[in-house]
Structure formats: structure tokens, C-alpha cells
Amino acid sequence: MKTKEQILQAVKDGKKSSCLDQRDFHRLVCFFPVSEWPWFDLGLTEGATAPKVEELSPENVLRHLQSDLSFAFSKALNKRGISSSFMFEVISMWMWVLDDPLADWGEEHYSMYGLPLYKAVAIKYELPNPIGVDSGSEDKYNEEN
């Protein structure tokens, strides 16, 4: 798993958010003090209170991953293309943080709203998998249906 220093260095070296709304970085900064958020091109809303910085640990990352994966499955199964594509980037970001090769699946595995990646992550990390034995590429997940 990456350290905070490795993540911050990657961002300083030019790693950018993969989402138009920066939803991946919005989730990632929970592990960083507000003073480091500008590196992520984020800031605290005027008048808002700085959140408590969470410890970057495998347990905390997996907790966030589980929540985000559940949301990703929900968006994919409801054929919400934009939301699911953003969540695909969020899940890929968590895989990057965990130094997991699933981070490199990329667009070729985005078929069917990202379900193949979501299923692979769910199985690997023993998280809920609402599509069961389906691969995610079945016709019932096709947007024409």
C-alpha cells in the first residue's frame, strides 16, 4: 500500500484526478490535512470546519473502498453512465492506493458500466458482490436492454 508521502509525491509530480468533478481526490484527501489539499487542487469551502484527518491504514482504505464499491455497483446496475464512470475512476484510485494491479485495468474493462472491475474488486477483497456469478458482460447489463 502506498504511504501518504508516496501519494503526495505522485500528486506533486503531476498525478491528476481522473474525474471531471474530482470525486476520486475528494475521497482521498480525508487522509491529508487541509494544508495539503491545494496539491490535489482542492480547498476547504469558506466557513467550513476542517475535518479530522483519518489515518491512512489498510483498514480505513478498505472501509472507504467498500462504501464506494457499493455505490459503484448501484450506479452500474441502474445504468447511470456518468456516475458509474466516475465511480470506476474512484475504485481504480483505491486500487492505486493499495498498489493493486487492478488499478491498471483501464478503459478496456469499463464495459457494462464498470461491472467487470467492480466484481473483480469485490471478489478479491471479499466485499459484497450483487452480480454474483455474472461476469458483468451479460446482455442484461447492456444499455439497450
Summary of the structure (lengths in Angstrom):
residues: 145
radius of gyration: 15.7
end to end distance: 39.3
largest distance: 48.7
contacts: 406
relative contact order: 0.14
helix: 59%
strand: 0%
